[in-house]
Amino acid sequence: MKTPIMRLFVLIIFMVLQIIYVHGSHFQGGMVTWKYRDNQVYITYKVSFNNHHCDKMYILNRILVNGEGSLMCYRGCNDTLTRTLVTSLSYYCTEFSEDDNWTYGQRTLNVTFPSTSDNIYVFGYRSGSWATLVDGGGSWSLIATANLNIRQDIGRINSSPIAAMQPFVTVNKNCAMPYALRIPVQDEDGDVVRCRWATNSLTDECGGVCSIFRNSVLDQPNCILYINEIPSTGRYAVALQIEDFGEQQDKIALSSIPLQFIINVIDGTTMCDNKPRIETPVIEIPSNTMYHQTIIATSTGSQISDVYIVSPVGFIKSELLRYSSSNDSWYVNVTWTPTDEDIGIHIFCYTAIGVDRQASDQECKTLKIVDAEGCVSNPCSNGASCTQQINGYICKCDVGFTGIFCETDIGKLHQNVYNRQ
């Protein structure tokens, strides 16, 4: 016979187990990228969870969301033991959904790797478990590989490719197949980028979701996932590796980064042709200058309920507003003021969601943040043209002039030399 104290003890144990289960079973994908700057590696991790708190104030004020687990080095950091690179992967939330219960965010931290015989490093993020999936998900594993040797072709150390994908992609099982899901990728070094399925061979790239959703076809050179057959409703994980190559014919990747996300299959009742559509204006940005974009979504089948974004830290999204007097068009405004730390290439994506949970195709833009003190300040002299670079500018001199700023008249230079002789 159980006494009141025993019953209370059992209840406490049950509650603790429930807390542990909820806390450890809500991963919903992520990505790990890196770039090399000033003798350091800047690692950016992006993660998605449910049961993590985020709201507009968190995004506006850049409040850190408590992280879970550590970023570990599995090769190149120690001969015998793994090494912790980042403890407690807290992140800045950049988007969230109350309807579908997910948060998404990122953080960038700099790491100094020790020199080794080959300067190849494997690092990543492993733990358990995924949020509830139709199949698999007992553990997660996101693994990146970096080669920090100076490349012979470009004379500098490589940086990884980047990608962007909504953490939660909704697909209607009643729509015509195949469903093409394009993964936007870019590479700062101008390399060839390919996508492949993650494997659990040597480095365990995908934990408990390696073989999930393999009934789809992956167009590796173009990074397009063709879903030929929609399974039963529910949530499925997709685990990919994105790699860069110096030339089309190269077989050995310069680097490899993970991209994992969830496909949510629904039994939609509205016409597939009525899913929202995104209209995309084109805008360019220098650093330290506000970037603004209006994202307009239209749907003839149902009202737009939200526009989700995948963005760098610092993006601010307005409330969803009706576009003019239209009953089928809605919009949000987004703003971002990139700093000098943001100089480089970023991918910004957005998806419109209807009240019936149908989603538009994901639209993406490549944002190339360049040095604001470059061509904007008209540094080139004597009629030279200025070409903006990511980390500065290049002056193309007219005939008869030379120098970094084309400030030197070659004729006068020769005359001065002649006079001195």
Rosetta blueprint (number, residue, H / E / L):
1 M L
2 K L
3 T L
4 P H
5 I H
6 M H
7 R H
8 L H
9 F H
10 V H
11 L H
12 I H
13 I H
14 F H
15 M H
16 V H
17 L H
18 Q H
19 I H
20 I H
21 Y H
22 V H
23 H H
24 G H
25 S L
26 H L
27 F E
28 Q E
29 G E
30 G E
31 M E
32 V E
33 T E
34 W E
35 K E
36 Y E
37 R E
38 D L
39 N L
40 Q E
41 V E
42 Y E
43 I E
44 T E
45 Y E
46 K E
47 V E
48 S E
49 F E
50 N L
51 N L
52 H L
53 H L
54 C L
55 D L
56 K H
57 M H
58 Y H
59 I H
60 L H
61 N L
62 R L
63 I L
64 L E
65 V E
66 N L
67 G L
68 E L
69 G L
70 S L
71 L E
72 M E
73 C E
74 Y E
75 R E
76 G L
77 C L
78 N L
79 D L
80 T L
81 L L
82 T L
83 R E
84 T E
85 L E
86 V E
87 T L
88 S L
89 L L
90 S L
91 Y E
92 Y E
93 C E
94 T E
95 E E
96 F E
97 S E
98 E L
99 D L
100 D L
101 N L
102 W E
103 T E
104 Y E
105 G E
106 Q E
107 R E
108 T E
109 L E
110 N E
111 V E
112 T L
113 F L
114 P L
115 S L
116 T L
117 S L
118 D L
119 N L
120 I E
121 Y E
122 V E
123 F E
124 G E
125 Y E
126 R E
127 S E
128 G L
129 S L
130 W E
131 A L
132 T L
133 L L
134 V L
135 D L
136 G L
137 G L
138 G L
139 S L
140 W E
141 S E
142 L E
143 I E
144 A E
145 T E
146 A E
147 N E
148 L L
149 N L
150 I E
151 R L
152 Q L
153 D L
154 I L
155 G L
156 R L
157 I E
158 N L
159 S L
160 S L
161 P L
162 I E
163 A E
164 A L
165 M L
166 Q L
167 P L
168 F E
169 V E
170 T E
171 V E
172 N E
173 K L
174 N L
175 C L
176 A L
177 M L
178 P L
179 Y E
180 A E
181 L E
182 R E
183 I L
184 P L
185 V E
186 Q E
187 D L
188 E L
189 D L
190 G L
191 D L
192 V E
193 V E
194 R E
195 C E
196 R E
197 W E
198 A L
199 T L
200 N L
201 S L
202 L L
203 T L
204 D L
205 E L
206 C L
207 G H
208 G H
209 V H
210 C L
211 S L
212 I L
213 F L
214 R L
215 N L
216 S L
217 V E
218 L E
219 D E
220 Q L
221 P L
222 N L
223 C L
224 I E
225 L E
226 Y E
227 I E
228 N L
229 E L
230 I L
231 P L
232 S L
233 T L
234 G E
235 R E
236 Y E
237 A E
238 V E
239 A E
240 L E
241 Q E
242 I E
243 E E
244 D E
245 F E
246 G L
247 E L
248 Q L
249 Q L
250 D L
251 K L
252 I L
253 A L
254 L L
255 S E
256 S E
257 I E
258 P E
259 L E
260 Q E
261 F E
262 I E
263 I E
264 N E
265 V E
266 I E
267 D L
268 G L
269 T L
270 T L
271 M L
272 C H
273 D H
274 N H
275 K L
276 P L
277 R E
278 I E
279 E E
280 T L
281 P L
282 V L
283 I L
284 E L
285 I L
286 P E
287 S L
288 N L
289 T L
290 M L
291 Y E
292 H E
293 Q E
294 T E
295 I E
296 I E
297 A E
298 T E
299 S L
300 T L
301 G L
302 S L
303 Q L
304 I E
305 S E
306 D E
307 V E
308 Y E
309 I E
310 V E
311 S L
312 P L
313 V L
314 G L
315 F L
316 I E
317 K E
318 S L
319 E L
320 L L
321 L E
322 R E
323 Y L
324 S L
325 S L
326 S L
327 N L
328 D L
329 S E
330 W E
331 Y E
332 V E
333 N E
334 V E
335 T E
336 W E
337 T L
338 P L
339 T L
340 D H
341 E H
342 D H
343 I L
344 G E
345 I E
346 H E
347 I E
348 F E
349 C E
350 Y E
351 T E
352 A E
353 I E
354 G E
355 V L
356 D L
357 R L
358 Q L
359 A E
360 S L
361 D L
362 Q L
363 E E
364 C E
365 K E
366 T E
367 L E
368 K E
369 I E
370 V E
371 D L
372 A L
373 E L
374 G L
375 C H
376 V H
377 S H
378 N L
379 P L
380 C L
381 S L
382 N L
383 G L
384 A L
385 S E
386 C E
387 T E
388 Q E
389 Q E
390 I L
391 N L
392 G E
393 Y E
394 I E
395 C E
396 K E
397 C L
398 D L
399 V L
400 G L
401 F E
402 T E
403 G L
404 I L
405 F L
406 C L
407 E L
408 T E
409 D E
410 I H
411 G H
412 K H
413 L H
414 H H
415 Q H
416 N H
417 V H
418 Y H
419 N H
420 R H
421 Q L
